[in-house]
Every structure is written in structure tokens, then in C-alpha cells.
Amino acid sequence: MRHPPPAITAGWPTPNSIDPDTHGRTLVIVNATTLLLALVSIGLRLYAHVTIVKTPGWDDFLMAIAAVNCCGVTACVVLASELYGWNLHVWDLSPLQQMQGRKVSIAAQTVFLFASSSSKLSILTHYLRIAVVGSHFRKATLAMFIVVVATMITFLSLLWAQCAPITGYWNLSSNSASCIPEGPPLLAQAIVTELIDLIVYVLPMPTLWVLKLPLTQRISLMALFGLGAVVIVAACMRAYWVWYIEFATYDVTWCGSELWIWAAVEANLGVICGCAPAMKPLLQRYR
């Protein structure tokens, strides 16, 4: 968190702890709604693979892990919004709210990384189930699997090593902690995630296009696998708000509400879109 200079804080209003401006429950509603849809999606996916096809695999396990971590993201966001002022202006927060909010922030970023990475690993594992051994598609999928794991480890390490000791991340009054700037790693993570999302969802398109199926079926399959485009849009919006919060404003809690809305949409839609192709057996049974 950047410390605002005195020239900035001098222009801030007097802290209002009685009836401060608030975003209301928007942050909670968006997180809860998208999480509910994600949980329904993973439930239907597991039902289809366990009871209908009877071939559950590692891709189902990884997507279930993603859904669990999405629950963690929503829990953190609801807690911080209701108790620690993530829907308020930063000048209306008490020192205790700022400190506790920072603790929740690092927890939320951690489970978000696990959720985002697990959903992509699930999709890539599903690709491996259908890819021909020795094909370029399979080799590219394996390469992307390694990239996703490597980036997850890298950004988790940067997140937890940015302050020494780590308590300096939330204890903003500490003079003994040494911290690197928070903005560049966060923005890099958002942009890299966005690019990986694009590659993961485009990866099967050439293979789907050359399948010996009627054109309409090929287009339908590509559209089904291409649902991830909405995740990419959410990732772009999250990247924008990361930049804005870290480099264009000091009112991090008020503007951060927008960031965590898009983070929830990105993480939960990752589960929803990742589950959609796997629910085909369910649709075939009950259509």
C-alpha cells in the first residue's frame, strides 16, 4: 500500500465514522451470486462425471479445488466489506480496520491465485484427456501446464516475500519492516494471468476446427470451449483496476471494491466456463 503524501491527506475530508459514504452491499452481492453459480456448475459437473459417465478424473478434482478457493475469496471479501471497510473511503477507516483489512487482503490474494490457477490446470488436464499422444496440441498443453504452475509459485512467493518480516504488510506503522513496492508485482500478475487465460482458451481451437464433424457441430464445440472469452474480459477489467489502485489513486478501499468485484467474476466464471464443456453428458441425458 502506498503511503499518501501530506499534500494529499491534507485535502481529505474529516473521517466520518457515523454515516460514511458507502458502496452498500454491491461487493457482497456480486461475490455471493457468482459464487453460487460456480458451486452449482461444479456440482452438476461432478454429478455428470461420477453418476452418468462414471469417469471422474484429475480435471474434476482440480476444478473442485478451484471452487473451494473461490469460497475462500468470497469469505474474505464479505468479511472485509462488512467489518474492515472495503466499501468505504480510505479516510473513513480506523487504524484497526486498515490493519485487519490488509491481513484479509493478503489472504484473499492467496486464495484467488489458487482458484485462478486450479481452474486453468483443470481445463488443461481435460485437454490432456482428449489430446492425441504425441500431437502438437498435447505438447502445447503440457507446456502451458508447466507455465501455470510456475507462475502460481512465482507470484505466491512475491506476495508473501514482499515484506520482511511479513507483518510489515499489514502493520503500516512499523518502521522495522522492509517492503518492496506492491504495485509492480500485482500488475504483472494481472497481465500475465490475462495472457495465460487467452492462450488456454484458444489452445484447442485448431484441433476442434479440423475434427471430421459437420461445420455446425465444429462451430458449436468451439463456442462451448470458447466461453472463456468472458473470463478474459473480467481479467482485463481486473488488470485495469489493479493499475488504477496502485498507480492512480490513494483511495484504495473505495476503488478496491471495483477490483474485488472483477476478481470474483474472473475466479467464479473460470469455474463456470471450465465446467460447461464437461456437463455435456448431463445435457444429453435430460434434453
C-alpha positions, 0 to 999 in steps of 0.5 A: 500500500502506498503511503499518501503524501501530506499534500494529499491527506491534507485535502481529505475530508474529516473521517466520518465514522457515523454515516460514511459514504458507502458502496452498500452491499454491491461487493457482497452481492456480486461475490455471493451470486457468482459464487453460487453459480460456480458451486452449482456448475461444479456440482452438476459437473461432478454429478455428470462425471461420477453418476452418468459417465462414471469417469471422474478424473484429475480435471474434476478434482482440480476444478473442485479445488478451484471452487473451494478457493473461490469460497475462500475469496468470497469469505474474505471479501464479505468479511472485509466489506462488512467489518474492515471497510472495503466499501468505504473511503480510505479516510473513513477507516480506523487504524484497526480496520486498515490493519485487519483489512490488509491481513484479509487482503493478503489472504484473499490474494492467496486464495484467488491465485489458487482458484485462478490457477486450479481452474486453468490446470483443470481445463488443461488436464481435460485437454490432456484427456482428449489430446492425441499422444504425441500431437502438437496440441498435447505438447502445447498443453503440457507446456502451458501446464508447466507455465501455470504452475510456475507462475502460481509459485512465482507470484505466491512467493512475491506476495508473501516475500514482499515484506520482511518480516511479513507483518510489515504488510499489514502493520503500516506503522512499523518502521522495522519492516522492509517492503518492496513496492506492491504495485509492480508485482500485482500488475504483472500478475494481472497481465500475465494471468490475462495472457495465460487465460487467452492462450488456454482458451484458444489452445484447442481451437485448431484441433476442434476446427479440423475434427471430421464433424459437420461445420455446425457441430465444429462451430458449436464445440468451439463456442462451448470451449470458447466461453472463456472469452468472458473470463478474459474480459473480467481479467482485463477489467481486473488488470485495469483496476489493479493499475488504477489502485496502485498507480492512480489513486490513494483511495484504495478501499473505495476503488478496491471494491471495483477490483474485488468485484472483477476478481470474483467474476474472473475466479467464479466464471473460470469455474463456470466456463471450465465446467460447461464443456464437461456437463455435456453428458448431463445435457444429453441425458435430460434434453 
